[in-house]
Amino acid sequence: MGLVKLGMQSEYNVSDMSEQIEEEDLCPECGSLRHSRDYKRAEIICSECGLVIEDRIIDQGPEWRGFDNNQRMAREHTGPPRTNTIHDMGISAMIDPRDYDARGSPLKPQTRARMNRLRKWDRRAKISSSVDKNLSCALSDLDRMAGQLRLPRNIREAASAIYRRTVENGFTRGRSMESSAASAIYISCRQFGVPRTLEEMTKVTRYKKKEIGKNYRGIVRDLGIHLPPVNAIDYVPRFTSLLGLPETVGARAIGILRRVIDEGMGSGKGPAGTAAAAIYTACIQEEKNRTQRDISHVTGVTEVTVRNRYRDIAEYLNRDMEREVTPVAG
């Protein structure tokens, strides 16, 4: 049986997956253009008549399998991907800190001393410029703060990219590294819809809310970043989780906030305070024992703010209920 040579333009991924190929690669039996590759049997098969067009094909994929992202990264031979969270993007080589040779034997004293000197000069060479020193210290602080705030990897990458842009454009002059890094985290949280309050940022830094807010506004202005307004609803899932409340309370609080926002009551008010008051209102309606002090401690909003926002919400809900039960004059 004559075999047809396949063109290399098409790429086939898994078995039983048909691909459209060029006209000269017709099946010699039925003339079909639809072929599939079976890497287990190393064969190219016609999807219409089942004819084996070619055998002993070469699998161009890796020789290993990975069932999740961590396993695939661990088994790749090309090293980890680039990352903004390291000052050199994670692409530089590193001298092994262990004092053993390739056979696993400990190094001799003279060789160990020589390797220590090489490691020292290698570290100095990687952080030779002022920009590298700035990035090395600031990104380390940024990763620490993001870890304390329990932020996911994508937000850490985005915050590191924002801080890197501020350094490259010279916008960090006159601003502290730590507060600028905290501002970059605050901006990336806003971008990804995972808001954190400035009060929460002050808990993981040495700087006050005023300093972080000033740096945040400066970075947004200098880099031309357009941030969407913070929605009070985005705070509800995290606050209810920290308070140990059931999902019914969170759903009721979100419903209250939607009614309040539609009426324009949330404009000019802090979204975190409005969310805290809505959760307190939902706790009362669901008969969950949470005091204003409990909610204030978790949300970082003062008890006075929670109480004032709660009064506004309660007044609106009472008026809304009266409108619903009051008959309309015919």
RONUDO-793963 format. One line per field, with one value per residue (C-alpha): residue in three letters; x, y, z; residue number from 1. Coordinates in steps of 0.001 Angstrom, whole numbers, always signed. Layout:
N
type = ALA/...
xx = X/...
yy = Y/...
zz = Z/...
seq = NUM/...
END
This chain:
330
type = MET/GLY/LEU/VAL/LYS/LEU/GLY/MET/GLN/SER/GLU/TYR/ASN/VAL/SER/ASP/MET/SER/GLU/GLN/ILE/GLU/GLU/GLU/ASP/LEU/CYS/PRO/GLU/CYS/GLY/SER/LEU/ARG/HIS/SER/ARG/ASP/TYR/LYS/ARG/ALA/GLU/ILE/ILE/CYS/SER/GLU/CYS/GLY/LEU/VAL/ILE/GLU/ASP/ARG/ILE/ILE/ASP/GLN/GLY/PRO/GLU/TRP/ARG/GLY/PHE/ASP/ASN/ASN/GLN/ARG/MET/ALA/ARG/GLU/HIS/THR/GLY/PRO/PRO/ARG/THR/ASN/THR/ILE/HIS/ASP/MET/GLY/ILE/SER/ALA/MET/ILE/ASP/PRO/ARG/ASP/TYR/ASP/ALA/ARG/GLY/SER/PRO/LEU/LYS/PRO/GLN/THR/ARG/ALA/ARG/MET/ASN/ARG/LEU/ARG/LYS/TRP/ASP/ARG/ARG/ALA/LYS/ILE/SER/SER/SER/VAL/ASP/LYS/ASN/LEU/SER/CYS/ALA/LEU/SER/ASP/LEU/ASP/ARG/MET/ALA/GLY/GLN/LEU/ARG/LEU/PRO/ARG/ASN/ILE/ARG/GLU/ALA/ALA/SER/ALA/ILE/TYR/ARG/ARG/THR/VAL/GLU/ASN/GLY/PHE/THR/ARG/GLY/ARG/SER/MET/GLU/SER/SER/ALA/ALA/SER/ALA/ILE/TYR/ILE/SER/CYS/ARG/GLN/PHE/GLY/VAL/PRO/ARG/THR/LEU/GLU/GLU/MET/THR/LYS/VAL/THR/ARG/TYR/LYS/LYS/LYS/GLU/ILE/GLY/LYS/ASN/TYR/ARG/GLY/ILE/VAL/ARG/ASP/LEU/GLY/ILE/HIS/LEU/PRO/PRO/VAL/ASN/ALA/ILE/ASP/TYR/VAL/PRO/ARG/PHE/THR/SER/LEU/LEU/GLY/LEU/PRO/GLU/THR/VAL/GLY/ALA/ARG/ALA/ILE/GLY/ILE/LEU/ARG/ARG/VAL/ILE/ASP/GLU/GLY/MET/GLY/SER/GLY/LYS/GLY/PRO/ALA/GLY/THR/ALA/ALA/ALA/ALA/ILE/TYR/THR/ALA/CYS/ILE/GLN/GLU/GLU/LYS/ASN/ARG/THR/GLN/ARG/ASP/ILE/SER/HIS/VAL/THR/GLY/VAL/THR/GLU/VAL/THR/VAL/ARG/ASN/ARG/TYR/ARG/ASP/ILE/ALA/GLU/TYR/LEU/ASN/ARG/ASP/MET/GLU/ARG/GLU/VAL/THR/PRO/VAL/ALA/GLY
xx = +0/+1380/+1726/+1033/+3571/+1915/+2814/+4423/+2216/-531/-125/-1984/-2325/-4146/-5587/-9097/-8872/-9423/-7598/-8067/-4941/-3881/-5379/-2300/-2641/-5730/-6510/-5501/-8586/-11512/-9936/-10852/-8952/-9791/-7008/-6238/-3051/-2867/+365/-158/+80/+2279/-136/-1948/-5471/-8151/-11153/-13610/-12589/-10097/-7156/-3709/-2048/+1291/+2858/+5895/+5324/+7390/+5725/+7020/+5654/+7454/+8341/+6619/+3088/+1818/-1646/-1598/+361/+2761/+3585/+4184/+6490/+8433/+9018/+9876/+13511/+13590/+13287/+10555/+8790/+9690/+8185/+7941/+8238/+12046/+14305/+16061/+12783/+13911/+16018/+19529/+21528/+22327/+25276/+24147/+24493/+25304/+29006/+28946/+30358/+28550/+29118/+27622/+30948/+31696/+34048/+37560/+38195/+40080/+37368/+34639/+36313/+36646/+32938/+31937/+33873/+32213/+28767/+29514/+30646/+27723/+25281/+27078/+27039/+23292/+22584/+25165/+23054/+20856/+17750/+18529/+19079/+15780/+13865/+15515/+14530/+11102/+9906/+10924/+8792/+5964/+5942/+5930/+2983/+1022/+1619/+313/-2772/-3212/-3337/-3192/-281/-1806/-2207/+1416/+2579/+462/+1638/+5282/+4806/+3298/+6180/+8703/+7147/+7405/+11103/+11881/+10160/+11860/+8623/+9965/+12246/+11170/+8889/+9659/+10028/+7743/+4853/+5181/+5075/+1983/+379/+1136/-605/-3608/-3842/-3598/-6285/-8572/-7825/-8648/-11795/-10288/-10376/-8378/-8852/-6074/-6511/-5585/-2516/-1327/-1354/+1353/+3542/+5229/+3416/+94/-2973/-2207/+1250/+33/-2925/-642/+1711/-1235/-2664/+765/+1419/-2036/-1436/+2129/+1404/-1977/-3816/-7613/-9197/-12874/-14712/-14782/-18104/-19274/-20571/-16983/-16227/-19134/-17827/-14524/-16078/-18734/-16072/-13891/-16931/-17799/-21281/-23291/-23893/-27490/-26253/-23919/-26676/-29061/-26369/-25696/-29429/-29603/-26599/-28078/-31258/-29275/-26899/-29787/-31253/-27915/-27445/-23916/-22525/-20069/-19812/-16930/-17711/-16218/-18405/-21522/-20708/-20148/-23506/-25290/-23774/-24873/-28413/-28433/-27263/-30240/-32674/-31164/-30985/-27224/-25527/-22874/-22313/-21172/-17880/-17349/-17981/-15815/-12910/-12995/-13742/-11454/-14345/-15066/-18163/-19461/-19327/-21082/-23784/-24357/-24483/-26813/-29228/-29298/-29961/-32628/-34383/-34388/-35650/-38489/-39519/-39336/-41483/-44078/-44295/-44874/-47747/-49404/-52333/-52359/-55390/-57523
yy = +0/+3377/+5941/+9659/+12079/+14678/+18397/+19930/+23047/+21426/+20565/+17687/+17574/+14486/+11265/+11149/+14855/+15446/+18257/+19791/+19331/+20346/+18914/+16870/+14905/+12989/+9559/+7012/+4909/+7385/+10758/+12323/+15277/+14556/+12711/+12078/+11181/+8399/+8863/+5699/+3607/+6138/+6165/+8649/+7372/+8492/+9673/+8570/+5019/+4143/+3512/+3746/+6363/+6468/+4605/+5087/+8833/+10914/+12542/+16128/+16755/+16364/+12948/+13681/+14394/+17007/+16974/+20497/+23726/+23081/+19606/+20888/+23665/+21180/+18819/+21379/+21418/+25118/+26475/+28570/+31317/+34983/+36849/+40512/+39700/+39255/+42172/+40262/+38759/+35329/+34632/+34832/+31795/+31024/+29265/+26345/+27282/+23704/+22855/+19524/+18464/+16648/+13246/+14419/+14602/+17617/+20215/+20653/+23702/+25610/+24919/+25864/+29219/+29855/+29054/+31425/+34239/+33406/+33496/+36862/+38407/+36821/+38512/+41844/+41570/+40937/+44026/+46402/+49421/+51617/+50470/+46817/+47634/+49507/+46697/+44000/+45654/+46956/+43767/+41783/+44111/+43903/+40108/+40192/+42590/+40643/+37460/+39060/+40258/+36756/+38036/+35652/+35355/+37408/+40457/+40150/+40047/+43084/+45063/+44229/+45354/+48664/+49305/+48368/+50976/+53666/+52912/+52824/+56184/+57791/+58378/+56913/+59866/+61508/+58602/+55791/+52316/+50582/+53026/+52991/+49198/+49292/+51767/+49436/+46582/+48818/+49765/+46158/+45098/+47774/+46625/+42980/+43689/+42413/+45663/+46268/+49353/+51799/+50865/+47288/+48508/+50441/+47223/+45641/+48737/+51303/+54185/+55834/+55999/+59583/+58697/+55610/+57523/+60328/+57892/+56009/+59158/+60161/+56797/+56777/+60292/+59684/+56381/+57445/+54510/+54638/+52782/+51857/+53109/+50690/+48885/+48180/+44785/+43624/+43827/+41651/+38102/+38688/+40486/+37796/+35096/+36807/+37166/+33477/+34267/+31943/+32635/+33686/+36750/+37683/+37262/+39421/+42098/+42181/+42556/+45473/+47149/+46864/+48596/+51269/+51894/+52123/+54904/+56745/+56548/+55153/+58133/+60163/+57460/+55058/+51708/+49693/+51478/+50986/+47285/+46904/+48561/+46350/+43245/+44467/+45022/+41552/+40024/+41630/+40372/+36866/+36868/+36406/+37692/+40134/+43467/+46684/+46256/+42802/+44171/+47222/+45052/+42874/+45510/+48233/+50728/+52660/+51834/+55373/+54914/+51542/+53020/+56072/+54042/+51533/+54314/+55570/+52062/+51321/+54609/+53867/+50305/+51531/+54124/+51529/+49125/+51846/+52559/+48871/+48470/+51874/+51529/+53817/+56144/+55385
zz = +0/-1002/+1762/+1375/+2853/+5071/+4988/+8065/+8133/+10180/+13830/+15488/+19234/+20543/+19216/+17742/+16854/+13128/+11317/+7900/+5759/+2261/-953/-1941/+1322/+246/+1622/-1094/-331/-123/-980/+2381/+3758/+7389/+9207/+12884/+14717/+17270/+19217/+21236/+18069/+16209/+13248/+11020/+10328/+7869/+9873/+7146/+6183/+8936/+6593/+8199/+6003/+7814/+10704/+12933/+13210/+15618/+18630/+18742/+22264/+25605/+26964/+30287/+31394/+33849/+35352/+36808/+36375/+39272/+37968/+34444/+35706/+37836/+34890/+32237/+31134/+30246/+33784/+35353/+33367/+33601/+36508/+37472/+41177/+40916/+40045/+37222/+35916/+37143/+34028/+35490/+36574/+40199/+41789/+43915/+47609/+48592/+48990/+47128/+43794/+40965/+42652/+45937/+47772/+50004/+48578/+49878/+52118/+49413/+46819/+49305/+49987/+46239/+45681/+48490/+46804/+43461/+45046/+46653/+43358/+41553/+43948/+43556/+39761/+39713/+41836/+40449/+39454/+41630/+39742/+40487/+44165/+44299/+42615/+44730/+48021/+46965/+45269/+48331/+50485/+47951/+48054/+51869/+52006/+49391/+51383/+54579/+52688/+51177/+47621/+44624/+42234/+39409/+41662/+42826/+39210/+38276/+41313/+40551/+36935/+38115/+40526/+37833/+35524/+38203/+38693/+34970/+34450/+37459/+39375/+42638/+43358/+46593/+47504/+49896/+48375/+50859/+50543/+46733/+46750/+48970/+46564/+43635/+45485/+46187/+42482/+41250/+43736/+42308/+38766/+39489/+41492/+44755/+46732/+49867/+52007/+52784/+56437/+55578/+53714/+56774/+58827/+56651/+56248/+58466/+56795/+57533/+55360/+54277/+52916/+51014/+49578/+48409/+46664/+45169/+43598/+42318/+40639/+39018/+37688/+36491/+34731/+33362/+34945/+34760/+37664/+37902/+40987/+43905/+44290/+47830/+46671/+46012/+49750/+50883/+50156/+51981/+54948/+55454/+55207/+57834/+60106/+59695/+58370/+56102/+52424/+53092/+54981/+52135/+49546/+51591/+52077/+48322/+47674/+50135/+48517/+45035/+46170/+48004/+45074/+42595/+44737/+44700/+48465/+48188/+46278/+48324/+50985/+51567/+49907/+52775/+55310/+53175/+52774/+56536/+57300/+54766/+56383/+59818/+58483/+56925/+60227/+62006/+59369/+59402/+63229/+63326/+66460/+65229/+66957/+65358/+67196/+65621/+62146/+62779/+63954/+60821/+58179/+59531/+59548/+62738/+64771/+64248/+60462/+60666/+62878/+60655/+57421/+59097/+60064/+56464/+55128/+57753/+57003/+53276/+53769/+56018/+53436/+50688/+52716/+53342/+49625/+48923/+51424/+50890/+48431/+45435/+45252/+42202
seq = 1/2/3/4/5/6/7/8/9/10/11/12/13/14/15/16/17/18/19/20/21/22/23/24/25/26/27/28/29/30/31/32/33/34/35/36/37/38/39/40/41/42/43/44/45/46/47/48/49/50/51/52/53/54/55/56/57/58/59/60/61/62/63/64/65/66/67/68/69/70/71/72/73/74/75/76/77/78/79/80/81/82/83/84/85/86/87/88/89/90/91/92/93/94/95/96/97/98/99/100/101/102/103/104/105/106/107/108/109/110/111/112/113/114/115/116/117/118/119/120/121/122/123/124/125/126/127/128/129/130/131/132/133/134/135/136/137/138/139/140/141/142/143/144/145/146/147/148/149/150/151/152/153/154/155/156/157/158/159/160/161/162/163/164/165/166/167/168/169/170/171/172/173/174/175/176/177/178/179/180/181/182/183/184/185/186/187/188/189/190/191/192/193/194/195/196/197/198/199/200/201/202/203/204/205/206/207/208/209/210/211/212/213/214/215/216/217/218/219/220/221/222/223/224/225/226/227/228/229/230/231/232/233/234/235/236/237/238/239/240/241/242/243/244/245/246/247/248/249/250/251/252/253/254/255/256/257/258/259/260/261/262/263/264/265/266/267/268/269/270/271/272/273/274/275/276/277/278/279/280/281/282/283/284/285/286/287/288/289/290/291/292/293/294/295/296/297/298/299/300/301/302/303/304/305/306/307/308/309/310/311/312/313/314/315/316/317/318/319/320/321/322/323/324/325/326/327/328/329/330
END
